[in-house]
């Protein structure tokens, strides 16, 4: 019974949205950064379904990461 419960709990963690935007398991679960708060608030304020909000969150995080790394907010699309 304990093994079954452990498998179910592990499965819930692996299928959650914690892995969004290319983050790893620990980054997604324990992200208390200023960028996470800003982009989360922005994405929740938009109209649309969960996929559109997730895309907006990922775009926001990518912009802020690029601004921090390179000094510009450009999203590098191919």
C-alpha positions as CSV (number, residue, x, y, z in Angstrom):
1,X,0.0,0.0,0.0
2,X,2.8,2.4,0.8
3,X,4.5,1.7,-2.5
4,X,1.3,2.4,-4.4
5,X,0.8,5.7,-2.5
6,X,4.4,6.7,-3.2
7,X,4.0,6.0,-7.0
8,X,0.8,8.1,-7.1
9,X,2.4,11.0,-5.3
10,X,5.5,10.8,-7.4
11,X,3.3,10.7,-10.5
12,X,1.4,13.8,-9.4
13,X,4.7,15.7,-9.0
14,X,6.0,14.7,-12.4
15,X,2.8,15.6,-14.2
16,X,2.3,19.0,-12.5
17,X,3.2,22.3,-14.2
18,X,6.4,22.6,-12.1
19,X,8.4,21.6,-15.2
20,X,7.1,24.5,-17.3
21,X,9.4,26.7,-19.3
22,X,12.4,24.4,-19.4
23,X,13.0,24.4,-15.6
24,X,14.0,21.3,-13.8
25,X,12.1,19.6,-11.0
26,X,13.6,21.6,-8.1
27,X,13.6,24.9,-9.9
28,X,9.9,24.6,-10.7
29,X,8.9,23.5,-7.2
30,X,11.0,25.9,-5.2
31,X,11.0,29.1,-7.3
32,X,10.4,32.0,-5.0
33,X,12.2,34.5,-7.2
34,X,11.0,38.1,-7.9
35,X,10.7,37.1,-11.6
36,X,8.3,34.2,-10.8
37,X,6.0,36.5,-8.8
38,X,6.0,39.2,-11.5
39,X,5.4,36.8,-14.4
40,X,2.8,34.8,-12.4
41,X,0.8,37.9,-11.6
42,X,1.0,39.0,-15.2
43,X,-0.1,35.6,-16.6
44,X,-3.0,35.3,-14.1
45,X,-4.3,38.8,-15.1
46,X,-4.7,37.8,-18.7
47,X,-7.9,36.4,-20.3
48,X,-7.6,33.0,-21.9
49,X,-7.2,29.3,-21.1
50,X,-4.5,27.7,-19.1
51,X,-2.3,27.1,-22.2
52,X,-2.3,30.8,-23.2
53,X,-1.5,31.8,-19.6
54,X,1.3,29.3,-19.4
55,X,2.7,30.6,-22.7
56,X,2.5,34.2,-21.4
57,X,4.3,33.2,-18.2
58,X,7.1,31.5,-20.2
59,X,7.5,34.4,-22.6
60,X,7.7,36.8,-19.6
61,X,10.3,34.6,-17.9
62,X,12.3,34.4,-21.1
63,X,12.2,38.2,-21.5
64,X,13.4,38.8,-17.9
65,X,16.1,36.2,-18.2
66,X,17.4,37.7,-21.4
67,X,17.3,41.2,-19.9
68,X,19.3,39.9,-16.9
69,X,21.8,38.0,-19.1
70,X,22.2,40.2,-22.1
71,X,20.7,43.6,-21.2
72,X,17.8,43.3,-23.7
73,X,14.3,41.8,-23.6
74,X,14.4,40.3,-27.0
75,X,12.9,36.8,-27.5
76,X,15.1,34.8,-29.8
77,X,12.7,33.1,-32.3
78,X,13.9,31.1,-35.3
